[in-house]
Amino acid sequence: MSDKLITYKFSKPYTLSLLKDEYYHNIIAEYYEILEKYHKPVNRSVTYLVWSGVSFTAFNQKKFPTTMTTSYSMAFNVHQKPHNTFYTHKKYIEEYTYFNYLLIVAFPMDVHAHTMQFLWGESNDHFLEGGAFFIPYQMIHWILLTTTLMSPYVYNYSPQITWTLYLSTIYYMLVLHDNIYKLTLRRLSLTSRIYEFLVFCFFTYTISEKYILY
């Protein structure tokens, strides 16, 4: 298959391998390049995980392409810091089918990592390090994940004209995701983080009580 692949390094050290003559992959490469060129995402690991993940379905195989397993594992390792998860991801993404790996390995590890990040941050050093914006960051994160998991249905059952709409939606979701993520990187004092979190909870409760619960 290697002679049919084209390798992109839009975001080093991650390598994206796509089929040369696959229209779906051409759209992915275009949006990935535009995102890196004009938006310059801070959260490059998620950007790579998303684009490589949605590319999988066009390979028409059960296991994730070996040309990207190392980059995919590196991206998850960065995304789930401070936990060292590289070797676990590398082992099981090569051993299991891609969707079994996502369900059995990647999903539980991601839930655990983000729970700990919410409490102690990505540095495992500061209580509520991400402040209140870690919550909307996680909301868009899981919405983005759900959207990427729709890729097999879009690719296999939707007309080609919808592919651009689907992948452009992912593009704009990644922009939003990255902008919210940047807000979690602010250096705030413990008092400011707790105050911001309490204010967020108060407004969430007020809005829910007014527009959802009644």
C-alpha positions in Angstrom: 0.0 0.0 0.0 3.0 2.3 0.6 3.2 3.2 -3.1 -0.4 4.5 -2.9 0.2 6.7 0.1 1.2 10.3 0.4 2.8 11.5 3.6 2.0 14.9 5.2 3.8 16.5 8.0 1.6 19.5 8.6 2.2 19.3 12.4 5.5 17.8 13.4 6.3 15.3 14.9 3.0 13.8 13.7 2.8 12.1 10.3 -0.4 11.8 8.4 -0.5 9.1 5.7 -3.3 9.4 3.1 -4.3 7.6 -0.1 -3.1 9.6 -3.2 -6.2 9.2 -5.3 -8.9 9.2 -2.6 -11.1 12.3 -2.8 -12.2 12.0 0.8 -8.5 12.1 1.9 -7.8 15.0 -0.4 -10.4 17.1 1.4 -8.9 16.1 4.8 -5.4 17.1 3.7 -6.8 20.5 2.4 -8.6 21.3 5.7 -5.7 20.1 7.9 -3.2 22.3 6.0 -5.5 25.4 6.1 -6.0 24.9 9.9 -2.3 24.7 10.5 -1.5 27.6 8.2 -4.1 30.1 9.3 -5.2 29.1 12.8 -2.0 27.6 14.1 -3.7 25.4 16.8 -2.1 25.1 20.2 -3.7 21.7 20.9 -1.9 20.0 18.0 -2.3 16.5 19.5 -6.1 16.7 19.3 -5.9 18.2 15.8 -3.9 15.2 14.6 -6.0 12.6 16.4 -9.2 14.0 14.8 -7.9 14.2 11.2 -6.1 10.9 11.3 -9.1 9.3 13.0 -11.6 10.5 10.3 -9.3 9.4 7.6 -9.4 5.8 8.8 -12.7 4.8 7.2 -11.4 5.4 3.6 -8.7 2.8 4.0 -11.4 0.1 4.1 -9.6 -2.1 6.6 -10.2 -3.1 10.2 -6.9 -2.1 11.8 -5.4 1.4 11.9 -2.7 2.0 9.3 0.7 1.1 10.7 2.3 4.1 9.1 0.4 6.3 11.6 0.3 4.2 14.8 3.4 5.8 16.3 2.2 9.3 15.6 -1.3 8.5 16.9 0.2 7.0 20.1 2.4 10.1 20.6 -0.6 12.4 20.1 -2.6 10.6 22.7 0.4 10.6 25.1 0.6 14.4 24.8 -3.2 14.8 25.0 -3.4 12.7 28.2 -0.5 14.3 30.0 0.9 14.1 32.7 0.1 10.3 32.3 2.5 8.4 30.2 0.2 6.4 27.9 2.3 6.1 24.7 3.3 2.4 25.0 -0.3 1.3 26.0 -1.7 3.0 22.9 1.0 1.8 20.7 0.5 -1.8 21.8 -3.2 -2.0 21.5 -3.8 0.1 18.4 -1.6 -2.4 16.6 -3.2 -5.4 18.3 -6.9 -4.7 18.1 -9.2 -3.5 15.3 -9.4 0.3 15.4 -12.9 0.6 16.7 -12.3 -2.1 19.4 -9.2 -0.2 20.4 -11.2 3.0 20.7 -13.9 1.3 22.8 -11.7 -0.9 25.1 -8.6 1.2 25.5 -8.7 4.8 24.2 -12.1 5.8 25.6 -11.6 4.6 29.2 -8.1 6.0 29.3 -9.3 9.4 28.0 -12.1 9.6 30.6 -9.6 8.9 33.4 -7.0 11.3 32.0 -9.5 14.2 31.7 -11.0 13.5 35.1 -7.6 13.9 36.6 -6.8 16.9 34.4 -10.0 18.6 35.6 -8.9 18.1 39.2 -5.2 18.7 39.0 -4.5 20.1 35.5 -2.2 18.8 32.8 0.8 19.4 35.0 -0.7 17.4 37.9 0.3 20.3 40.1 -2.5 22.7 40.6 -6.1 22.2 41.8 -8.6 23.2 39.1 -5.7 24.3 36.9 -7.9 24.9 33.9 -10.4 27.0 35.8 -14.1 27.0 34.8 -13.3 26.9 31.1 -12.2 23.3 31.5 -15.9 22.3 31.5 -16.9 23.9 28.2 -13.6 22.6 26.8 -14.6 19.1 27.7 -18.1 19.6 26.4 -16.8 20.6 22.9 -14.2 17.8 23.2 -16.8 15.0 23.5 -19.1 16.6 20.9 -16.1 16.6 18.6 -15.4 13.0 19.3 -19.0 12.0 18.6 -18.9 13.9 15.3 -15.7 12.1 14.2 -17.2 8.7 15.0 -19.8 9.5 12.4 -17.2 9.3 9.7 -17.8 5.7 8.6 -21.5 6.5 8.0 -20.7 9.7 6.1 -18.1 8.1 3.9 -20.0 4.9 3.2 -23.6 6.0 3.0 -23.6 9.7 2.2 -23.1 11.2 -1.3 -19.7 12.7 -2.0 -21.2 16.2 -2.0 -21.8 15.9 1.8 -18.2 15.0 2.5 -17.0 18.6 2.3 -19.8 19.8 4.5 -19.0 17.1 7.1 -15.2 17.8 7.1 -15.7 21.6 7.1 -17.9 21.2 10.2 -15.1 19.3 11.9 -12.7 22.1 10.8 -14.7 24.8 12.5 -15.3 22.6 15.6 -11.5 22.2 15.9 -11.1 26.0 15.7 -13.7 26.4 18.5 -12.2 23.6 20.5 -8.7 25.1 20.3 -9.9 28.6 21.2 -11.6 27.3 24.4 -8.6 25.1 25.2 -6.4 28.2 25.2 -8.6 29.6 28.0 -7.7 26.7 30.2 -4.0 27.5 29.9 -4.3 30.9 31.7 -2.2 31.2 34.8 -4.6 32.0 37.6 -4.2 31.9 41.4 -6.0 29.2 43.4 -8.5 31.8 44.7 -9.2 33.0 41.1 -9.7 29.5 39.9 -12.1 28.6 42.6 -14.0 31.9 42.3 -14.3 31.4 38.5 -15.5 27.9 38.9 -18.2 28.9 41.5 -19.4 31.7 39.2 -19.6 29.3 36.3 -21.6 26.8 38.4 -24.0 29.6 39.6 -24.7 30.8 36.0 -25.1 27.2 34.8 -27.6 26.5 37.6 -29.5 29.7 37.0 -29.8 29.2 33.3 -30.8 25.5 33.7 -33.5 26.4 36.3 -35.0 29.1 34.1 -34.9 27.6 30.6 -34.5 23.8 31.1 -36.0 22.6 34.4 -39.2 24.6 34.0 
